[in-house]
Amino acid sequence: MNRIYKIRIWVQLFKVIFIFNFIMFNHATAQSKILNKYGLFAITNTKTLQKEIAEDASKQMINLRKFIPGIKLDLKRATTDNFVHEKLYRPLTTTFLRKPAADLLKNVAGDLKNKHLAMKIFDACRPYPVTELMWGKVKDDRYAADPSKGSGHNRRPAVDLTLIDLKTGKELPMGTGFDNFTGTAHADITSLPEQVKKQKYIKKSNGKIWV
């Protein structure tokens, strides 16, 4: 993987992160008129969500499996292969993002395909109760979202992912596995093999785009 390509993909991912943050900032308090126990505005029923989507197309939920050809899914929260070792939501065949975020991710997928790479999604759309449960297990906002603030996964512009080699189907080494809550998982760690550092260069941290 040459340096020009790595820089190009990094710029693409940076755009995704920037716009994800923009989406969250503009919509974090615009989800409904109902305050939950933490003082956050939260959608509590399907009709409210449908109404908000009708008023703001950017809140449209996009099916990633259908929207991005060739994208791989390994939804860890729907299995016991996560730090809680429990199924946090029912088994799923796809996951969702908001339209602007899904559009950006599709652009990145196109660039990756040209280099025989693809994204594997570990988590995207996440029910709010799962955020509460995860926070109960790990009260550290470097690794789990504080439910009093909410998560990008709840608002649907956030995605946890890694990269895979299309020729072999194997994940690129990133230094740690998914749900690793140690310093080794951080993007700025330097005590890793050179090839691993190159892989992490075109991601954000530990298989995740943080928002």
Protein Blocks (a to p, Z undefined) as FASTA:
>chain_A
ZZklmmmmmmmmmmmmmmmmmmmmmmmmmmbmcdcfkopacdfbfklmmmmmmmomklpc
cdfklmmghiacddfklmmbbfkopafbdcdfbdcddfklmmmmmmmmmmmmmnopacdd
fbfcdcfklmmmmmmmmgcfklbccfknopfklnopaccdddddfklopacdehiaehia
bfklpmklcbbcfklmmmmmmmmbehiacZZ
